[in-house]
Amino acid sequence: MEFNVLGPLEARVCGTSIVPTAGKPRQVLSLLALRAGRVVQVESLMAEVWGEAIPRSAATTLQTYILKLRRNLNAAGIEATGRTAKDVLETCYGGYRLSADEFSCDLADFQRLVRSGGRALDEDDPRVAAGHLRRALDLWRGPALVDVPLGEVLGMEVIGMREERARALEMRLDADLRLGRHTELVAELRMLVAEHPLHETHCAQLMTALYRAGYPWRALDAFQNLRQALVEELGVEPSPRLQRLHQAILANDVRLETPSFTPYVLTA
């Protein structure tokens, strides 16, 4: 079975899609796929599909959704694998479980690549890190589960995926900065800062890239823009780490010129 959740939902068995057309069964399938190999409690499935307004017929309706998913498995030829639909989508005590045997998911691939990229950064190998992290980010085909209605359970799962992607992007940019790719990063970082005007890490990365590209005054402008946004929106000043970077740029700190140096963790 192949599941893709980093974008529109895709689920295939023997090359045939098993994604239901209706929204609620899509929610059920998505939650089962994200927790493949684990029992998903009936209460969790009901909370996802109906929230707090669970109808009296919820248990029967949920059983109907499971039956529909099993029919889709049969239609896709699951029996050709030597298993039945009930083997793949099991009824367990208190819930249901989607088998993790011969199961692939782009989210798991993304997380594996991000872990590898993080280890490479820790080992001071930015070239390998950048490669892993770029491949991880390339797996995203749009917002996670963009064509699936999100209830309270899937909504939290998607928030977690977004946070993982944001962290992976930060690390990839860090790796590219360590490789001396500051000039080619300026445009990308400008867009990110425009989209996330309160994001200190992206601002720090933009300031670093601009300084190394020979535009220290633009780096200082980026700091002032962030400071203004923080004061107006939240009533706070930039963090000490960003203020130290600002001071380092004002002082033309020679350490900032070294690609392998991470400037936004400058100490006093």
C-alpha positions, 0 to 999 in steps of 0.5 A: 500500500502506498499513501501520500499525505504531503499534499492531496491525499493519495492511497493506492493498492496494487496501483489502484486508488482506494481514496473515497470520494466523500469527505468523511470517509477520507477523514477516516482513511487519513487518520488510519493511514497516519497511525498505521500499525496502531489501533485508532480508537472509535472515539478518536474517529468519531471526534475527527468526523463529527467533533462534539456533535456526534449523532446517535447513528455515529457507530453505525455510520462509522461501520459503514465507512469502514465497510466502504474502505474494505470494498475499495481494497477488494476492488483494488485487488488486495486479495492478489497480495494473499491478504483479505481486506479485513486483514489489511483493515482490521477490527480491533478491540475498541477501534480499527487498525490499518496494517503497516505491512508493505506500507509506504508513506511520504510522511515517513520518508520525509521524517527519515530524510529530515533526521538524516539531514539533522544528523549531518548538520550536527556532524558539520557536513552541510553538503550531505545535510542540504541534499537530504533536506532538499529531497525531504522538502521536495516530497511536499506537493502542497499543504498536507491533506489539502483535499481532506476535511480536517476535524479536531484530530487530523487538524492537530496532525496537520499542524504537527506536519507543518511545524516539521516542514518549517523546521526542515526548511530552516535547517536546509537554509542553514546548510546552504548558508554554511556552504556559502550559497548566500547570494542565491538564497537572498531571493528565497529568504526575502519571500519567506520574510515577507510571508512570515514577518515575525519569524526571527530565524528567517530574518537572521538567515536573510540578514546573514545572506545579505551581509555576506553578499555585500549588502550590510545596509540591507541586512540592517533594514531587515532587522529594523523591519522585523523590530517594527513588526514585533513592536507593533504586533506583539509589543516586544523587542527582537530576541537577544540572539537577533540583537547580537547579530545586528550588533555584529553587522554594525561592527563588521564582525569578521566571524560573519564572513565564515560560511561555516559559522552560524552567526545567529547564535553569537554570544556576547 
